[in-house]
Amino acid sequence: MVAAVGLGAVSPAGSALRSSLGLSAGELAWATSSITAVSAVLGIPAGWWIRRFGAHRALSWGLFVMSVATATSATAGSWGLLLVSRVAEGVGYLLVFVAGPVVLTRMTQGGIRSAALALWGTCVPMGLAIAAAMGGVLASQWTWNRWLALTALGPLIMAGVLTTVLPRLPRTPVQYPHRAVGTWNGPLRLGAAYGSLSLVGVGVVMVLPLFLTERREVTPTVAGTVVALVCLGSAVGGLAASWLLRRGWGLSSLVPLGVLMPGACLPAFSAEFPLAVSGAAATLVLLVDGLLISAVFAAVPAAVSRAEHVDVANGILNQLGSVGMLLGPPVFGLAIAAAGWGAVAAVTFVFGGLGTVLLLTGARTSATGTADDVSRSLDARDGVDVGEGSEPLRKAPDVSKPNRNRI
């Protein structure tokens, strides 16, 4: 979550940055989106590298790199230094968001594993919400340098904490390249699902303020409040996914909720409904979107054919998800320019539907019989002996009743 705060740290200070450094709107946009651009280019290579370097080390080092790069951003006196430091911060961000789910996967089992990974899916919306809220409050009281310096403290503290308390996990054995046909089908489906759903979520959030101010003619303050509440819907959806998966719900039971998104876009982007109704509808869109994105992360362990592929699978997710985040605003913008605000529902139907179908097919990978083998391999490498009768990825264990069959 502290890494995601860095992702959204520049936006609240955008006006002050432009005034102080003399930035154009395009230069500010590059500084804002450079972190996502790094993930869109290097996600898969990062997964391969983390597989060799070790996920726990990559997680701690990623946070440390983010802290140093953010501190450098706070001292930037030119656009060039700001951009370079944000790119470096993007490298640290990528390490955190590829290694983090891998560490969770290897430290947990069964329903707890699915719930933990679903909870990880809430990190970005929660971090962005914190950045928007804190940045909005402090922007009028602090300089942008002090604000960015503050956001550098969180990753530094967490890097120290994780280095101290995180157990030493064994590195993934580097064996011969596994090139069997279909090896990466599951992760690629889930990555494409994540990209499609991210495109919808980011696109809706980016065009909503324009709709509220231009079509509904509300003040920027009201628009900002509505958008902040809508963004929280994504985090609530992720929390709901974690809660449901922890209680034994299957991923296939959550996926059909995707049909609600395009329908909810109709009142969300119509001036004929009261503002409260439109805001609630937009929140529903983001809630379902966040729920499905969390389900994507929870589906990863069951979608890989070998335990050592989890690192690369998370790299695939981050790369394709970042591509979706970058494409969301221009895709929605072009559709609205061509067909009006009603096109929001159509774009959501296309990409939300695509993401839902891909998630469903990716989640069904466990039906091939490999999910239990992968889970057993992960648990065995972490020193956990999984009994013959257990089903680690399919049913959430009752934490109030210890499993007496596990040694």
Beta strands, then each sheet from edge to edge (+ up, - down):
end
